[in-house]
Amino acid sequence: MLQVYAPLTEKDSTFHRTLFLFMCTSMTCLLKDQHEQWKRNQDKQSRSVKVFCCQLPRDNSFYSSEPPRNNGKDKPSSPGAVLCGWCGTWKGDKVCGGCRRVHYCSEKHQTVHWKSGHKQHCLPSSISQDASEPSNNKTLREVQEVASKSLWPEYEIAITDECEDKVSDDNGQVNSLISSSRVDESIEALIDSFEGGDDKKSWASFQERISRTPEQVLRYYRDAGAKPLWPTSSGQPSKADIPKCTYCGGRRAFEFQVLPQILYYFGVENDVHSLDWATIAVYTCESSCDGHVAYKEEFAWVQIASQSSTTQR
């Protein structure tokens, strides 16, 4: 779903540090995931929401030790990995026998892509060599356009500091947000789905806080004692619900949360069966241990709008 480049200066081994968040796009899977995340034993969890961390020292075999100059003359140190032309996720070690240009991770994805439109655009490689440059470019664009429609579009997340000027008047502001007749219908329906007054007040406080920057999709604050901004009072984890680091046994701390606004940018439909959540809170190893693996698995806690359909533990 997203990746966050979050280097840490306190250790040499975290000069480069990236967090990757993956999730299934099915709301059915997310509802099942609610039951799994309450299991105290992480080894017995079967999650559809996964977080991985990759970190490297400044001197490594993959990247230059010097930052890019950003003068228009920077070049990649090596060609990018060839990925599947259908899913864009896995290694494309199989190639289309016709055009020899599109790669796939499996025969299944090659077949799906063929039936979804590649059949009409697949040209033998010998033809593309003799064709004019504009025709080549057009054909390549058309081939890319018929790739999987289930993939979310890619964006770059702009980083800004939260405005501290608009501070809530606590209960007065919260109550006015709840009772306001001008609340958006979709928000009103969401508020009605909550079970108690505490949930409604929490949601109103959450709404007031994010209204300072309504378009925000991610909140990052890796600081001692930092806590997520929870939209509801129900469905919050206790300290015991956050598992310790699998690799060093140390504590995991909150690092960032993903807001449901991101689904708007992904073009997710707004209906009862569509993917939706209240927030996704990501917890990572507090000491950012090396773990002796390329990608360390971390932990995500998903809070959905209504806890009535799930059972805790």
C-alpha contacts under 8 A as a table, 3 or more apart, distances in Angstrom:
res1	aa1	res2	aa2	distance
1	M	20	F	7.81
1	M	21	L	5.65
1	M	22	F	5.21
1	M	23	M	6.51
1	M	152	W	7.88
2	L	20	F	6.10
2	L	21	L	5.45
2	L	22	F	7.21
3	Q	18	T	6.72
3	Q	19	L	5.46
3	Q	20	F	4.41
3	Q	21	L	6.16
4	V	18	T	5.52
4	V	19	L	5.08
4	V	20	F	6.58
5	Y	16	H	7.72
5	Y	17	R	5.94
5	Y	18	T	4.35
5	Y	19	L	6.45
6	A	16	H	7.53
6	A	17	R	5.35
6	A	18	T	5.65
6	A	19	L	7.25
7	P	14	T	5.79
7	P	15	F	5.38
7	P	16	H	5.13
7	P	17	R	4.56
7	P	18	T	7.16
8	L	11	K	6.64
8	L	14	T	5.37
8	L	15	F	6.00
8	L	16	H	7.67
8	L	17	R	7.19
9	T	12	D	7.23
9	T	14	T	6.95
9	T	15	F	6.39
10	E	14	T	7.84
11	K	14	T	5.58
11	K	15	F	7.16
12	D	15	F	5.82
12	D	57	P	5.44
12	D	58	R	7.13
13	S	16	H	7.63
13	S	55	Q	6.67
13	S	56	L	5.35
13	S	57	P	4.20
13	S	58	R	7.54
13	S	290	D	7.22
14	T	17	R	5.49
14	T	55	Q	5.32
14	T	56	L	5.60
14	T	57	P	5.73
14	T	288	S	7.62
15	F	55	Q	7.28
15	F	56	L	6.11
15	F	57	P	5.01
15	F	58	R	5.39
16	H	55	Q	5.29
16	H	56	L	4.97
16	H	57	P	6.21
16	H	58	R	6.78
17	R	53	C	7.08
17	R	54	C	5.66
17	R	55	Q	4.12
17	R	56	L	6.47
18	T	53	C	5.77
18	T	54	C	5.36
18	T	55	Q	6.38
19	L	51	V	6.91
19	L	52	F	5.71
19	L	53	C	4.54
19	L	54	C	6.55
20	F	51	V	5.57
20	F	52	F	5.17
20	F	53	C	6.37
21	L	49	V	7.42
21	L	50	K	5.90
21	L	51	V	4.63
21	L	52	F	6.72
22	F	48	S	7.98
22	F	49	V	5.76
22	F	50	K	5.13
22	F	51	V	6.30
23	M	48	S	5.55
23	M	49	V	4.34
23	M	50	K	6.27
24	C	29	C	6.74
24	C	30	L	7.32
24	C	48	S	5.65
24	C	49	V	6.80
25	T	29	C	7.88
25	T	275	L	6.41
26	S	29	C	5.31
26	S	30	L	6.50
26	S	274	S	7.47
26	S	275	L	6.08
27	M	30	L	4.88
27	M	31	L	6.20
27	M	273	H	6.53
27	M	274	S	6.02
27	M	275	L	4.54
27	M	276	D	6.95
28	T	31	L	5.26
28	T	32	K	6.44
29	C	32	K	5.06
29	C	33	D	6.05
29	C	48	S	6.42
30	L	33	D	4.80
30	L	34	Q	6.50
30	L	48	S	6.58
30	L	49	V	7.76
30	L	275	L	7.80
31	L	34	Q	5.26
31	L	35	H	7.41
31	L	310	T	7.34
32	K	35	H	5.62
32	K	36	E	6.77
33	D	36	E	4.93
33	D	37	Q	6.17
33	D	46	S	7.44
33	D	47	R	5.50
33	D	48	S	5.92
33	D	49	V	7.40
34	Q	37	Q	5.56
34	Q	38	W	6.95
34	Q	302	V	7.17
34	Q	310	T	6.64
35	H	38	W	5.71
35	H	39	K	7.34
35	H	310	T	6.70
35	H	311	T	6.51
35	H	312	Q	6.64
35	H	313	R	6.72
36	E	39	K	5.61
36	E	45	Q	5.32
36	E	46	S	6.07
36	E	47	R	6.18
37	Q	40	R	7.83
37	Q	45	Q	6.71
37	Q	47	R	7.02
37	Q	301	W	6.92
38	W	241	D	6.76
38	W	312	Q	6.14
38	W	313	R	5.16
39	K	42	Q	6.80
39	K	44	K	7.32
39	K	45	Q	6.39
39	K	241	D	7.89
39	K	313	R	6.14
40	R	240	A	7.76
40	R	241	D	6.16
40	R	243	P	7.04
41	N	44	K	5.58
41	N	45	Q	6.88
41	N	243	P	7.70
42	Q	45	Q	5.18
42	Q	243	P	6.78
47	R	50	K	6.72
49	V	300	A	6.87
50	K	297	E	7.43
50	K	298	E	7.52
50	K	299	F	6.97
50	K	300	A	6.71
51	V	282	V	7.62
51	V	297	E	5.74
51	V	298	E	5.16
51	V	299	F	5.94
51	V	300	A	6.51
52	F	295	Y	5.73
52	F	296	K	5.30
52	F	297	E	4.39
52	F	298	E	5.57
53	C	295	Y	5.35
53	C	296	K	5.05
53	C	297	E	6.34
53	C	298	E	6.83
54	C	294	A	6.02
54	C	295	Y	4.87
54	C	296	K	6.53
55	Q	290	D	7.74
55	Q	294	A	7.67
55	Q	295	Y	7.96
56	L	60	N	6.83
57	P	60	N	6.16
58	R	64	S	7.96
58	R	65	S	5.42
59	D	63	Y	7.73
59	D	64	S	7.39
59	D	65	S	5.45
60	N	63	Y	6.29
60	N	64	S	7.64
60	N	65	S	7.54
63	Y	77	S	7.28
64	S	67	P	7.12
64	S	77	S	7.75
68	P	74	D	6.33
69	R	72	G	7.97
69	R	73	K	7.88
69	R	74	D	6.77
70	N	73	K	7.27
70	N	74	D	6.60
71	N	74	D	6.95
76	P	79	P	6.87
81	A	91	K	7.40
82	V	91	K	6.15
82	V	92	G	5.43
82	V	93	D	7.61
82	V	103	H	7.30
83	L	88	G	5.44
83	L	89	T	6.24
83	L	90	W	5.60
83	L	91	K	4.64
83	L	92	G	4.36
83	L	93	D	7.90
83	L	103	H	6.73
83	L	104	Y	6.99
83	L	105	C	7.32
84	C	87	C	5.70
84	C	88	G	4.86
84	C	89	T	6.33
84	C	90	W	5.70
84	C	91	K	5.92
84	C	92	G	4.29
84	C	93	D	7.92
84	C	102	V	7.76
84	C	103	H	5.26
84	C	104	Y	4.05
84	C	105	C	5.09
85	G	88	G	5.60
85	G	92	G	7.34
85	G	102	V	5.81
85	G	103	H	5.46
85	G	104	Y	5.68
85	G	144	Q	7.49
85	G	147	A	6.53
86	W	104	Y	6.79
86	W	109	H	6.12
86	W	110	Q	7.31
86	W	113	H	6.17
86	W	147	A	4.94
86	W	148	S	5.29
87	C	90	W	7.23
87	C	109	H	7.53
87	C	147	A	7.45
87	C	148	S	6.15
87	C	151	L	7.02
90	W	105	C	5.73
91	K	104	Y	7.38
91	K	105	C	5.52
92	G	95	V	7.32
92	G	103	H	4.83
92	G	104	Y	4.36
92	G	105	C	4.50
92	G	106	S	7.91
93	D	103	H	6.56
93	D	104	Y	6.32
93	D	105	C	5.98
94	K	103	H	5.44
94	K	104	Y	5.04
94	K	105	C	6.19
94	K	106	S	6.93
94	K	107	E	7.98
95	V	100	R	5.86
95	V	101	R	6.90
95	V	102	V	5.85
95	V	103	H	4.29
95	V	104	Y	6.05
96	C	99	C	6.06
96	C	100	R	5.00
96	C	101	R	6.62
96	C	102	V	5.61
96	C	103	H	6.19
96	C	104	Y	7.65
96	C	110	Q	7.58
97	G	100	R	5.55
98	G	122	C	6.30
98	G	123	L	6.19
98	G	124	P	4.96
98	G	125	S	6.98
99	C	102	V	7.15
99	C	122	C	5.47
99	C	123	L	4.79
99	C	124	P	4.30
99	C	125	S	4.72
100	R	103	H	7.85
100	R	124	P	7.21
100	R	125	S	5.90
101	R	125	S	7.54
104	Y	107	E	7.25
104	Y	109	H	6.50
104	Y	110	Q	5.95
105	C	109	H	6.97
105	C	110	Q	8.00
106	S	109	H	5.51
106	S	110	Q	6.47
107	E	110	Q	4.97
107	E	111	T	6.10
108	K	111	T	5.18
108	K	112	V	6.25
109	H	112	V	5.02
109	H	113	H	6.00
110	Q	113	H	5.18
110	Q	114	W	6.11
111	T	114	W	5.07
111	T	115	K	6.31
112	V	115	K	5.27
112	V	116	S	6.05
113	H	116	S	4.95
113	H	117	G	6.43
113	H	118	H	5.79
113	H	146	V	7.42
113	H	147	A	6.52
113	H	148	S	7.33
114	W	117	G	5.69
114	W	118	H	4.57
114	W	119	K	5.01
115	K	118	H	6.88
115	K	119	K	6.67
116	S	119	K	7.76
116	S	146	V	6.69
116	S	147	A	7.86
117	G	120	Q	5.69
117	G	121	H	7.07
117	G	146	V	5.76
118	H	121	H	5.13
118	H	122	C	5.70
118	H	143	V	6.28
118	H	146	V	6.58
119	K	122	C	5.46
121	H	139	T	6.81
121	H	142	E	6.98
121	H	143	V	6.21
122	C	143	V	7.69
123	L	127	I	6.66
123	L	128	S	7.03
124	P	127	I	5.54
124	P	128	S	6.83
125	S	128	S	5.17
125	S	129	Q	6.39
126	S	129	Q	5.24
126	S	130	D	6.74
127	I	130	D	5.38
127	I	131	A	6.09
128	S	131	A	5.10
128	S	136	N	6.23
131	A	135	S	6.44
131	A	136	N	6.51
132	S	135	S	5.42
132	S	136	N	6.35
133	E	136	N	5.05
133	E	137	N	6.26
134	P	137	N	5.16
134	P	138	K	6.22
135	S	138	K	5.11
135	S	139	T	6.16
136	N	139	T	5.17
136	N	140	L	6.19
137	N	140	L	5.15
137	N	141	R	6.20
138	K	141	R	5.15
138	K	142	E	6.20
139	T	142	E	5.09
139	T	143	V	6.18
140	L	143	V	5.07
140	L	144	Q	6.32
141	R	144	Q	5.13
141	R	145	E	6.18
142	E	145	E	5.02
142	E	146	V	6.61
143	V	146	V	5.69
143	V	147	A	7.11
144	Q	147	A	5.52
146	V	149	K	7.67
148	S	151	L	5.98
149	K	152	W	7.89
152	W	266	F	5.41
152	W	267	G	7.76
153	P	265	Y	7.99
153	P	266	F	6.09
162	E	212	R	7.54
162	E	213	T	7.35
163	C	166	K	7.02
163	C	212	R	6.59
163	C	213	T	7.80
164	E	167	V	6.59
166	K	212	R	7.03
168	S	173	Q	6.22
168	S	208	E	7.21
168	S	209	R	7.64
169	D	172	G	5.73
169	D	173	Q	5.21
169	D	174	V	7.80
170	D	173	Q	5.67
170	D	174	V	6.21
170	D	205	S	7.95
171	N	174	V	4.89
171	N	175	N	5.88
172	G	175	N	5.35
172	G	176	S	6.24
173	Q	176	S	5.19
173	Q	177	L	6.27
174	V	177	L	5.23
174	V	178	I	6.41
174	V	201	K	6.17
174	V	204	A	5.48
174	V	205	S	5.71
174	V	208	E	7.66
175	N	178	I	5.12
175	N	179	S	6.21
175	N	201	K	7.26
175	N	204	A	7.82
176	S	179	S	5.25
176	S	180	S	5.76
177	L	180	S	5.30
177	L	183	V	7.59
177	L	204	A	5.95
177	L	208	E	7.93
178	I	200	K	7.16
178	I	201	K	7.25
178	I	204	A	6.28
180	S	183	V	5.88
183	V	187	I	6.71
183	V	188	E	6.23
184	D	187	I	5.30
184	D	188	E	6.11
185	E	188	E	4.91
185	E	189	A	6.12
186	S	189	A	5.15
186	S	190	L	6.26
187	I	190	L	4.98
187	I	191	I	6.14
188	E	191	I	5.09
188	E	192	D	6.22
189	A	192	D	5.08
189	A	193	S	6.43
190	L	193	S	5.19
190	L	194	F	7.05
190	L	305	A	7.09
191	I	194	F	5.58
191	I	200	K	5.88
191	I	203	W	7.23
192	D	195	E	7.79
193	S	305	A	7.52
193	S	306	S	6.18
194	F	199	D	5.93
194	F	200	K	6.57
194	F	305	A	7.17
194	F	306	S	5.66
194	F	307	Q	7.95
195	E	199	D	6.81
195	E	306	S	7.56
195	E	308	S	7.62
196	G	199	D	5.50
196	G	200	K	6.66
197	G	200	K	5.07
197	G	201	K	6.19
198	D	201	K	5.16
198	D	202	S	6.06
198	D	232	T	7.65
198	D	233	S	6.28
199	D	202	S	5.04
199	D	203	W	6.09
199	D	231	P	7.77
199	D	232	T	4.78
199	D	233	S	5.18
199	D	234	S	6.68
200	K	203	W	5.11
200	K	204	A	6.18
200	K	232	T	7.28
201	K	204	A	5.05
201	K	205	S	6.16
202	S	205	S	5.13
202	S	206	F	6.10
202	S	230	W	7.32
202	S	231	P	5.63
202	S	232	T	5.04
202	S	233	S	6.07
203	W	206	F	4.95
203	W	207	Q	6.08
203	W	230	W	8.00
203	W	231	P	4.70
203	W	232	T	5.51
204	A	207	Q	5.00
204	A	208	E	6.14
204	A	231	P	7.97
205	S	208	E	5.11
205	S	209	R	6.22
205	S	231	P	7.67
206	F	209	R	5.22
206	F	210	I	6.31
206	F	229	L	6.81
206	F	230	W	6.91
206	F	231	P	5.21
207	Q	210	I	5.42
207	Q	211	S	5.94
207	Q	231	P	7.85
208	E	211	S	5.18
208	E	212	R	7.27
209	R	212	R	6.04
210	I	213	T	5.64
210	I	214	P	5.66
210	I	216	Q	7.37
211	S	214	P	4.66
213	T	216	Q	5.84
215	E	261	Q	7.12
216	Q	219	R	7.59
216	Q	259	L	7.59
216	Q	261	Q	7.14
217	V	258	V	6.01
217	V	259	L	4.97
217	V	260	P	7.00
217	V	261	Q	5.50
217	V	262	I	5.11
218	L	256	F	7.13
218	L	257	Q	5.76
218	L	258	V	4.59
218	L	259	L	5.76
219	R	256	F	5.57
219	R	257	Q	5.33
219	R	258	V	6.59
219	R	259	L	7.75
220	Y	255	E	6.20
220	Y	256	F	4.26
220	Y	257	Q	6.57
221	Y	226	A	6.60
221	Y	254	F	7.98
221	Y	255	E	5.67
221	Y	256	F	5.95
222	R	226	A	6.62
222	R	253	A	7.98
222	R	254	F	6.70
222	R	255	E	4.54
222	R	256	F	7.05
223	D	226	A	5.32
223	D	255	E	7.69
226	A	254	F	6.58
226	A	255	E	7.78
227	K	254	F	6.33
228	P	254	F	7.15
228	P	256	F	7.44
228	P	257	Q	6.69
228	P	281	A	6.59
230	W	233	S	6.96
230	W	236	Q	7.52
230	W	279	T	7.20
231	P	278	A	6.23
231	P	279	T	7.15
232	T	235	G	7.29
232	T	236	Q	7.77
232	T	278	A	7.86
232	T	305	A	7.45
233	S	236	Q	6.44
234	S	307	Q	7.00
235	G	303	Q	6.01
235	G	304	I	7.78
235	G	307	Q	6.43
236	Q	303	Q	7.08
237	P	240	A	7.75
237	P	241	D	5.51
237	P	242	I	7.04
237	P	301	W	7.67
238	S	241	D	5.18
238	S	242	I	7.07
239	K	242	I	5.61
240	A	243	P	6.92
242	I	252	R	7.05
242	I	283	Y	7.76
242	I	299	F	7.65
243	P	251	R	7.68
243	P	252	R	7.05
243	P	299	F	7.65
244	K	249	G	5.50
244	K	250	G	5.56
244	K	251	R	4.91
244	K	252	R	5.65
244	K	285	C	7.71
245	C	248	C	5.76
245	C	249	G	4.81
245	C	250	G	5.26
245	C	251	R	6.07
245	C	252	R	6.05
245	C	284	T	7.65
245	C	285	C	5.59
245	C	298	E	7.39
246	T	249	G	5.79
246	T	297	E	7.93
247	Y	289	C	7.54
247	Y	291	G	5.24
248	C	289	C	6.68
248	C	291	G	6.97
250	G	285	C	6.81
250	G	286	E	7.09
250	G	287	S	7.46
251	R	285	C	6.18
251	R	286	E	5.79
252	R	283	Y	5.71
252	R	284	T	4.98
252	R	285	C	4.36
252	R	286	E	5.02
253	A	283	Y	5.12
253	A	284	T	5.51
253	A	285	C	6.30
253	A	286	E	5.26
254	F	281	A	7.12
254	F	282	V	5.97
254	F	283	Y	4.29
254	F	284	T	6.46
255	E	281	A	7.75
255	E	282	V	5.89
255	E	283	Y	5.63
255	E	284	T	6.55
256	F	281	A	6.06
256	F	282	V	5.46
256	F	283	Y	7.45
257	Q	279	T	6.60
257	Q	280	I	5.28
257	Q	281	A	4.27
257	Q	282	V	5.88
258	V	262	I	7.68
258	V	279	T	5.74
258	V	280	I	5.04
258	V	281	A	6.60
259	L	262	I	6.28
259	L	278	A	6.88
259	L	279	T	5.07
259	L	280	I	6.81
260	P	263	L	5.73
260	P	264	Y	7.83
260	P	276	D	6.73
260	P	277	W	5.95
260	P	278	A	6.05
260	P	279	T	6.25
261	Q	264	Y	5.57
261	Q	265	Y	7.36
262	I	265	Y	5.37
262	I	266	F	6.50
263	L	266	F	4.91
263	L	267	G	6.31
263	L	268	V	5.51
263	L	276	D	7.60
264	Y	267	G	5.20
264	Y	268	V	6.06
265	Y	268	V	7.77
268	V	274	S	6.90
268	V	275	L	7.16
269	E	274	S	6.00
270	N	274	S	6.35
271	D	274	S	5.46
276	D	304	I	7.20
277	W	280	I	7.45
277	W	302	V	7.20
277	W	303	Q	6.24
277	W	304	I	4.29
277	W	305	A	5.96
278	A	302	V	7.70
278	A	303	Q	5.41
278	A	304	I	4.66
278	A	305	A	5.06
279	T	302	V	6.09
279	T	303	Q	5.37
279	T	304	I	6.83
280	I	300	A	6.56
280	I	301	W	5.70
280	I	302	V	4.49
280	I	303	Q	6.26
281	A	300	A	5.60
281	A	301	W	5.11
281	A	302	V	6.40
282	V	298	E	7.77
282	V	299	F	5.92
282	V	300	A	4.42
282	V	301	W	6.38
283	Y	298	E	6.54
283	Y	299	F	5.25
283	Y	300	A	6.07
283	Y	301	W	7.89
284	T	288	S	7.37
284	T	298	E	5.37
284	T	299	F	6.50
285	C	288	S	4.97
285	C	289	C	6.77
285	C	298	E	7.20
290	D	293	V	7.41
291	G	296	K	6.67
293	V	296	K	6.21
304	I	307	Q	6.74
306	S	309	S	7.06
307	Q	310	T	5.46
307	Q	311	T	7.69
308	S	311	T	7.73
